[in-house]
Amino acid sequence: MSDPSHDAKSEPVSETGEPSSPERMERLFKKGKISTVTGVDLVSTQYGVAGIPLLVQALSAPSLNTRKAAFETLRGFGDPAFQHLLQTATEGKGDQRLAAVTYLGEWGDPRALDALILAIHRDRGDRTRKKVGTVALVTLVIGLLVLLAAVTDCSICAAGGGDCGCFACETSDDLRLRLQATKSLVRLGDLRAVGALARLAQDREREVAKSGHNALMALLQKGDSLQEGNADALGPNGLTELAVLLRRKDHFLTQAILQVFRKVGDARILSAVEKLAQDYTRNRDLREEARELLPILKERIAREEVRTTLLRAADGGAGYSSENLLRPVTGQRATEPPEQLLRAKDAE
């Protein structure tokens, strides 16, 4: 006869129904499921840092209070929890990945920037390749009509199960993730995301493009904090991606971009600003603002060219050493020391 103390029905349970004995908690831990605030507390106290994976799982629990409790507990664990969240944001699946992307924005650590951007763009590429391969294979086997029927009529999706791996679910997951990532990037408030958001604003999916546009506008409002000439603060290709958006007839976006260019614009965007200044299909005020910006850009470009030239000379990049500069014009090496060569003519 089994020991009653180990009987599942007799094990202690919290007032919310969460199992609390070590044995039940161990099974709960292995299943990766936690649904109440009490469960979060139990995992935290009994497992400590070892319970971080389970707490990350709890970030996608149905209960908002459970999600909040799990997040605050994770923050209390510091960097180990943050690193696990980063990994989930790039390697996780479905709701877990979505939750990680969401709460990285809430965390507010600038180290989350690369993971958020990677999650958006790599996810899209991976899903696109997966879809293309799946569609090709199924088409060869059962034909295009059968495939279309399967895509538009998924019983699991209809039942609210989600994440079943069908074409429609994959598309839905991809869209939700990318939309949430834009929100998290705005919460993070790091101007290095400008390039990534500018690319999103050009996306073929209208909803994603709109989300990217709104997030970009919110981030560009922080352009006043930019140091003059520090284009790197906009992230990789930030300037060139913004220059592409100047082609859009969007008054407020164009105005915001020109303000940023006034601070950090360089030779890479000069041509785009010149075209805007001469484009009579655009708003007169914008054309005038572009014209006023041109001399500022040209002066900055000239200063940068001088600085680069001086740096090359200082590094010996021009091929001249102090010995070469003091060499006689005949090409013969001087037999006298340099100070004699520099002596005034009438002093000889």
N, C-alpha and C positions, 0 to 999 in steps of 0.2 A: 504494500500500500504506500502511495506516495506521501511525502511530507506535506502537510497542509500549508506550511509556511512558504512552499514553493509552488503552490497551486495558483494558476493565473488569476482565478477569481478572488483569491484571498489576499493578493498582493496589494500594498497600499496604493491608493489613487488619490490625486489631488481633487479639490472640490470642483474643478472644471473637467475632470475625467481624464487627466493626463497621467499615465503610469509613472510611478516614482521609485520603485524598487530598483536596485542595481541591475538585476537580471532583465527586467522589462526595459530599463533604460538602454541596456546593451543591445537588445533586439531593435529598439527604436533607433539607436545610433546606426546600426547596420542597414536598416531600411531607408535611412535618410529622411525621415518624416517627423515633423514637429508642427503642432497646430495651435498651441496656446502660449500665452505669456508665461504661465507656470512652467511649461515644458522648457521654455527658453532659460528660465532661472535654474531649473534642475540641471540642464546640460552645462550651464556655466559653472555651477558650483561643484558638480561631480566630475566633470571632464576637464575644465579649464581650457587651456590652449588647444588641447587635443579635440575639443568639441567644436572648433572653428568650422570645419566642413559642414557639420550639421546645422550650425547657426547660419551659414551662408545659404543652405537649402531653405531655411525658414524665412529668408527674405522674399520668397515667392509664396508664402502661406496665404490662404484665403483671407485671414483676419488682418486688418490694418494694424491693430494693436500688437499682434504677434510680430509683424514685419518691423514695426518701430522698435519693439523691445529687442529683437534680434540685432538690428542695426546698432543701437546704442551699446549693446553688449559687445559687439564686434569692435566698435570704436574704442572701447575700454581695453581691449587686448592689443591695440596699437598696430605696429608694423606687420607682425605675422598675419593678422586678419586682413590687413590692407593688401598684402602680397597675394593672399588666397583669392581675394576679390578680383584683383587684376587678372589672375590666371583664369578665373571663371568667365570674366568678360571677354576673353579672347578664345578660350577653348571649350567653354560650356555650351549647352544646347538649350533651345526652347526658352521656357520661362526662367530657368536659372540664369541663363546668359542675360536675358532682358533685365532681371532684377539686379544683377551685378552692374550692368551699365547704368541703371537708374541710380543706385546707391553710391557709385563712384562719383557721380556729380554732387550728391549730397555730402560726401566725405570732404570734398574741397581740396584735395591734395594735388598739386600740379603734376606729380608723377603719373597721374591717371591719364594725362593728355594723350600720350602715344597709344595706350591701350584702347582708349575710346575711338580714336581715329582708325586704328588697325581693325578694330571690331567692325566698324562700318564698312570699310572698303574691302577687306579680305573676305568678310561674310558675303558681300555681294558677289565677289568673284567666285567663291567656292560654290555658292548656291546656283549661280548661272551655269557653271560647268556641270554641276550635278543635274540640273534640269535638262540641259541640252543632251547629255548622255542618256538620261532616262527616257526622254521623249523619242530619241532616235531608236533606242532598243525596243521600246514598246511598239513603235510604229512598224518596225520590221516584223514583229511577232503577230500583233493583232490588228494593225491598221489604224489609220489616223482617226476614223470615226469612233472607234471603241475608246481610244485614248481621250478624245474630247469628252465623251460621255463620262468617263471616270473622273476627269478633272472637275467637271461641273456638278457632279453628284457624289459627294463623299459622305457616306453614312456616319463616319466618325466625326467629321466636321459638323454635320447637321445635328448630331447629338451633343455637341459642345465639348467633345473629348479633346480636340485640337492636337497639334504636334504629332500627327499620325504619319508624316513623311510624304504625303501626297503632294502633287504639284501645287494645289491651292493652299495647303497648309504651309508649305515652304515659302510661298510668295507672301502670305500673311505674316509669318514670323520675320521675314526679311524686312518688310515694311515697318512693322512695329519696332523692331530693333533700331532701324535707322532714324526713325522719328524720335525715339527716346534718346538716342545718342546725341542728337542736335540739342535737345533740352539740357542734357548733362553738360555738354560743352559750354553752354551759356552760363549754367550755374558755376562751372569751374572758373569762368571769366578770364581765361588765359588767351591773350591776343595771338599766341602762336597757332591757335586753331583757325585763324582767318583764312588761310589758304585752303584748308579742308572744307570749311563752310562755303567758301566761294565756289568750290567744285560742286558741292551739293546743290547750290542754288542753280546750277546748270544741268541738273539731273533730268533725265527723260521722264521720270515719274513725277507727275504734276504735284502730288501731295508732298513728296520728298523735296522737290525743288522749292516749294513754298515754305516748308519748314526750314530749309537751309537759308533761304532769303531772310526770313524773320530772325533767325539766330544770328546771321551775319550782321544785320542792322543793329541788333542789341549789342553785339560785341564792338562794332565800329564806334559806338557812342563812347567807348573808353579810349578812343584814339588820342585824347588830350594828354594821356599819360605817356605817350611815346616820346622818346628822346630824338631830337632832330638827327636825321641821317641813319637811324638804327633800323634799317629795313628787315634785319634778321628777326626782329621782335614779332613779325607777322608770320613766322614759320616758313617752311620750305615753299618756295614759289608763291608766297603770299602776294607780292606785288604784281606778278604777271597774271595771276588768277583774277585779281581785282581789275587789272587793265582790260581783260576780256569782257568783264561785266559793264564796262563803260559803253559798250555797243548797245546795251539795252536802253530803251527809252523809258527809264524809270527815274523820275526827277529826284526823289529823295535819296535813293541808293547812289545815284551819280554824285549828288552833292556830298554825301558822306564819304565816298571814295576820294573825291577831290580834296577834302579836308585832310584825309590821311596822307595823300600824296604831297600835300603842302609840307608835311612834317618829314616824311621819309622817302619820298619819290626819288628815283634816280634814272639813269640812262635807259633802263629796261622799259620804262613806261612813257618815255618822252614821245614816241611816235603816236601812241594812243591818245595822249592829251592834245597833240597837234591836230589830229583828225577831229577830235571833239570841238576844238576851237574853230574849225573851218566847216563844221557840219550845220548848215542853215536849216536843217529839218529839226534841230534840237532847240530847246528853250533858250531864249536870248540871254537870260541871266547865267545859265550854265556855260554858254559859249564865252561869255565875258569872264566868268570865273576861271575857265580853262586858259584864256589868254593871259590873265593876270598870273597864273601859275607858271607859265612857260619860262619867263626870265628867272624865276626862283629856281626852277629845275636846272636850267642851263648854267646858272652860277654855281649851283651845288655840284653839277657834273664837272665843271671846269676845276673846282677846288679839289675834287676827288682825283682828277687826272694829274694835277700838280703833286698831290700827296703821294700818289702811286709812283710817279717818276722819281721823287725824292727818296722814297723807300727803296726803289730799285738801285739807285745810285749808292745809297748807304750800305746795301747788301752786296755791292759789287756786281750787280746784275747788268750794268751797262758795259762791263768789261774794262773799266778804268780803275787802276790802282793809283795810289799817291805817287808811286815811282813812274808810272806812265805819264801822269799829268805833268811831272817835272822834267820829262825827257826833252832834249833839244829838238827843234823843228827838223834838223837834218836827219833825224832818225838814229843818230849815234848816241850811245849811252854817255852821259856826262862823266868827265873825269874829275870834276870839281864837286864838292858837296852842294846840296840843294840851296843852302843859304847864299852861296856865291853866285849861283845862277839867278837868284832873285834880287841881287844887289843892283841898286840904281846905276844907270849908265854913266852918269857924270861922276860917280864915286870910284870908277876904275882908274 
